[in-house]
Amino acid sequence: MAYSREELMQLVQGVASDYEKLENELKKAVIGQDEAVRTALAALILGGHVLVEGLPGTGKTFLGTSLSQIVTLSSTRIQCTPDLMPTDIIGTYVIMETAQGRRAFEFQKGPIFGSIVLVDQINRTTPRTQSAMLEAMEQGAVTVSSEVFDLPSPFTVIATQNPLEQEGTFPLPEAQVDRFLFQTKMKMPTGAEMTQILQRATGAEKVMIRSVMDGKRVLKMRDIIRNITISDDLCQWCVAVMEKSQPTGAKAPQSVKDFVRYGIGPRGVQGLVLAAKFCAAIETRLEVTKNDLTKMALQTLRHRIFLNFRGEAEGVSKDEILGEILK
């Protein structure tokens, strides 16, 4: 829907105000982790998905469960294990008996049919089961037999994984990783944050967070954010970032040529522009700036850079490579 500049400014001010409510409520539960909080909220509002990576105990799962409490939406949880099957996620047909004694096949929906789906330890399940979520994350629907079932709207997947856990894990394939709009990292808390966490976790009182928004408002915010404009020059800058991330590109930095197997694709720069529009909206601006793009670049692009064998063996940092590309 198109708006006049005055109408859009009023709507964007409402988006910024509502985002502040969401952020303040989520930060009541999640101490520190500013990047992860903003990224998770951006994914929910923009209709994307977020991959949360962090060491054990840093609050990855807690972030997902807290997010589901501040918005009036259905939430489900999938605990990934090596024996998890695709039907355990999507659902399956079962034989049901009617009141008249007749038997008929009826589809029983799985946990993927939630608005906020927490997929815990996603890299602990097999590639076959991981791939069961591909259509859901891209199309907002699942196909079972010959029938297509639409998922709720909004629909967001919050997936977690432990970067140090290797035994018994299955790294996500490139196509799966690219479906995530963001990848965020849960950092270790500072001393002051850890003191606050200890007081809260071991105390008698529990922090209560409440729902401050419903799904209709989230969808409206999404529509408003897409009306934020971006100049052709900044779009060309995004294209240049994509081209420089390819090891075969003529302008690729030496680190890309040495350590990268495959760089950022079209879906990545689309996500970057959308994330930059979100950043502009919550700061009550109607145009995207280069600062918006660089501010959201790491979360949007780091997981779309795939290292070659040499890069993996030498433990090259994707963030450092991306930083060199952005220069």
N, C-alpha and C positions, 0 to 999 in steps of 0.2 A: 504493500500500500504506500502511495506517495503522500508526502506531507509538505506543507509550506515550511519555510525556514523557521518562522516564529512557532508554528505548531510543533515542529521537530525539536526545537530547543526546550519547550515545556515538557515534552515527552522524555527527552534525554535527562532532564533534571529529575524527573520521576524515577528513571532507571538508576541514576546515581544514588538517589535517596534509598531506594529499595535494596540496592546492592549493599549499601552501608549497613542496613538492618540485618541482612543475611550474614555479612562478614562479622559484625559485632556478636551475633548470636553464636556463630560457629567458633569464634575465638574464646567464648566462655568455656568451651570444652577442650579445645585444642590449644595448648600453650606453645607459643613460638610458631615455627613452621609457617611463616608468612607466605612464602612462595607456594607451598602445598595448598594452603587455604584458598588463596586467590585462584590457583589453577583449577582446583576442584569445583569452585563456584562458577568459574568461567566455562568449564566443560558442561555443567548442568544447564546454564543459561543459554549457551550456544548450541546445545544439542549434540555435543561431542562426547568422547570417552577419554578417560585419563588412566595412565599406567603409573602407579605409585611404587617407587623403589626405595628401599631403606633397610637398615640393619634391624635385627630382631629387637622388639621392644620400643621402637621409635614412634609407634602410634599409627602405622599404616591402616590397619583394620579399624581402629578407633576413628580415624578421619572419615572413612566411608560410612560407618554406622551413625556418626554424629551428623553428617550431611543429610542422611535420610530423615533425621528428626526435626530439622528446621524448615522443611517444606512438606506440605500436606500432599504427599504422594505415596503410592504403594512401593514398598521396598522388599527385596528378597536377598538371600545370601546363598552363594554356591561355594562350598568348601572343596577345593580341588585336591584330588588324590589320584594316584596312578590307575586305580581301577574305576574311576568315574567314566561313565559312558555318555555318548551324545544324547541318548534318550533321557538321561538323568537331568539334563539341562533344558532341552527343548520340550520334552513330553512325548507321549506315545498314545496310540489307540488301544483301548481296552474294551472288552466285551461287557456290556451293561444289560441288565434285565429290566424291561419296562414293567409298569404296573399291570399290564395285560399278559405278562408272562413271556413276551417276545424278547429276543436277544438282538442287540444291535451294537455296532462299533461306535464308540464315543471317544473323542480326543480329550485326554487329560493334560492340561497345560503344565509345563515345567516351570522352574524358578526364573527362567529367562523372561517370563511374562510379568515383569515388574517395571515400574518407572525408574527406580534407582536400583541397579543390580550390583551388589558387592561380590566380586569374584576373588576369593582369597587364595593366595599362593597359586596364581594361574600357571606358573611354570612347573608345577608338580603333577600336572595331568598330561596325558599323551597328545601328540599332534592331532590325532583323529578327533579327540574331544575338543581341543582348542579350535579346530576348524569349524566346529558346529556353531560357533558364535560369529563367523565371518559375515554371513548374510544378515544376521540380526543387527550387527554393528554398522553395516553399510546401508542397508535398505529399511531398517526398522520393521522387518517382517521375517518370518521363518516359513520354509516350505517343508511340509510333511506329506510324503506320498505325492499326491497330485494337488493337494490343497495348500493355499497360502493363508497364513494367519498373521494379521497385523499386530504389532506390539503396541503397548500404551504410548501415549505422547503427553509429556516429554519422556524420553528414554535415554538413560545414561548408564554406562558400565564403568564402575570403579574397580580396577584390577590391581592387585598387589603382588609383589615378588621380592624375594630376598636376594641381593646381588652376590652374596658370598656362598649361597647354597648351591652346590654343584651335584653331589651324589643324589641320584634318583630324580633329577629334574630334566625337563625338556625345553630348551630355549625356544622362544616364540619365533615362528618363521617370519620372513620379511613382510609378506602380505598381511599377516596378522598385526605386526607391530605398526604398520602404516595406517591401520584402521583407527589407531588411537590419535586423537587430536593433540593430546599433551602427554609428555612424560615428566613427572616431577619427582624430586628426591627429598626424602625425609632426612634432615640432618640431625646429628647428635645434639641434644639440648645444651645450652650454656650452663654455667654453674648456677646463675640466678634462676634460670628456667627450671633446672633440675630440682632446686630447693622448693620451688612452687609446686612442682609435680609431686614431690615426696609428701608435702603437707596435705595436698589434695587426695592423693591415692591412699594414704594411710589414715586419714582423718575420718571422723564420724559422719560429717555432713557430705552429701553428694551434690555436685553442681547440676542444676536442672536447666535444660535448654528447652525451648518451646518452638512450635511451628510459627513462622512469621509470614508465610506466603503459600499460595496454592499453585497448582499446575497451570491454570489459565493465565495467571500473572507472569509466570516464567515464559510461556509461549509469547505473550505480548511483548515482554522485554526483548526477546529474541528477534521479533519482527522489527522493533524500533532500532535495534543495533545494526541491522542490515541496511538501514537507511543512512548510516554514517558514510561519508564519501572519502575516497582516496584518489589522489592525483595519478595521472598516467606516469609521471616521472617516478613516483614511489613504486608503482607496479613494475616499472622497468628495473628498478633497484632490486625488487624481489626476484625477478627473472634472472638478474645477474648473479644473485646469491645461489640460485638453483644451478646455473651453468658452472659456476666456480667450484661447486661441490662435486662435480663429476670428474673422475680421474683422467678421462680422455679429453677434457675440455682444454682449449688452448690457453685460457687464462687461469687455470686451476693453480693454487699455491703448491709449492713443492711437497708440503706435508700431505696434501690430498693425493697427489700422484704416487707418493710412497706408501701410504697406509690405508687408503680408502678403496674398497671394492665397488661400492655403488653409493651414489649420493642422493641428494634430496630430489624427490619426484614432484609432479604437478600437484598431487594432493597435499604435499607439504606446504607449498607456497600459498595455496588456497587457504589452508588452515592458519598460516601466519597472518594473512590479510584480515581474516575473520577475527583472530585474536587481537590484532591491533585495533580493529573497530570497537571491540569490547573495551579495550584499555582507554580509548578516547571517550567512550560513552560514560564510563564510571568517573571520569574526570570532567564531565560536562562539556565536551567539545564535539563539534559537528564534523570535523575533518581529522583524518589520520595524519600523524606526523612521523618522521623517521624515528624519533625517540620511542614512539609506540611500538614500531616494528622491532627495534633492537631490544626493547624491554621484554618482549614476549618471545624472542627468537630461540633462546635456549630451551624453554619448555616445549616449544612447538616443533623444533627441528632436530634436537640432539638424538632422538631415537630413530631418525630417518637417515642417519649416516651409518653405513655398514662397513666395518673394517675388514681388510684382507687378512691373510694369515700372518703376515709380518706385523701388522698393527695389533692384532690380538696377542701375538707372542710377546711383543714389547710393552704391552699394557698401555697403549697410547690413549690419551683422554679425548673423547669425542668433543667435550666442551672446549678444549683448547683448539682443536681443529676448526670447530665452528667459529670460535673467536677470531681465528686467523682469516677465515672466509669473510666474516663481517667487516673486517678492516678494509 
